[in-house]
Amino acid sequence: MNFNTSSSKQTWSADAYSTHGRFVADLAGAVFEWLAPQAGEKILDLGCGDGALTHKLADIGADVLGVDMSDDLLAAARERGLKVMNRDGHKLDFPAEFDAVFSNAALHWMSQPELVIDGIWRALKPGGRFVAEFGGHGNVAAIVTAMRAVSARREGDESLAGPWFFPSADVYADMLADAGFDVRRVGLYPRPTPLKTGMKEWLKLFRKPFFEQFGTEADSVLDEVEQLLRPSLCDARGNWTADYVRIRVEAVKPL
């Protein structure tokens, strides 16, 4: 039986993200250090979400603009007093106006990375830098495999288990170089990530379309995926960890 009747588009709730996804911003210290933002710089925060990191940039004194496609998350960012707008990362139309483009945990959601990179290039002034961290090759591999296994057994759409772009360091560096960037540093960083509210909440937040395709059986599918993951990602005290691998990059648009 095929249950695939729902939209594959990921949607976001600002409240749910704040409760179950706050670790995304909390664990961004390393990429923030790579960015090394300075007061007075004009910075584009690509995939700003609810503005947690955008706010940090503004507090430093940067002239920061956040862009995202979730109206709910953007509303939460505006409540922080931030300057944000709804923009598709594949269609950035800023003409060489930023000293830096920054992105955390967003680029893996953008399925046409060449278009994103081209837009980032256009947005940067000559000499401007691009600093980002997002899912790299091997990110949430166990989680995706469990979803795909359950989907195959239930005749669902396996592609909804892992719609992301998770490149290796070499692949992404080549893509940036092909667009004209000088890549200063890039690497993969395994980062097992504690899930304080559990695996089910992570699954419901980040892979909502996968479970929605099963309609009234969504909860039983969720249970089945969780049980497959329990031996590898849950310890004896019931603490869950997601098998994250991040790619972090710094590249510069030549003068």
Secondary structure, 3 states (H helix, E strand, C coil): CCCCCCCCCCCCCHHHHHHHCCHHHHCCHHHHHHHCCCCCCEEEEECCCCCHHHHHHHHHCCEEEEEECCHHHHHHHHHCCCCEEECCHHHCCCCCCEEEEEEECCHHHCCCHHHHHHHHHHHEEEEEEEEEEEECCCCCHHHHHHHHHHHHHCCCCHHHHCCCCCCCHHHHHHHHHHCCCEEEEEEEEECCEEECCCHHHHHHHHCHHHHHCCHHHHHHHHHHHHHHHHHHHECCCCCEEECCEEEEEEEECCC
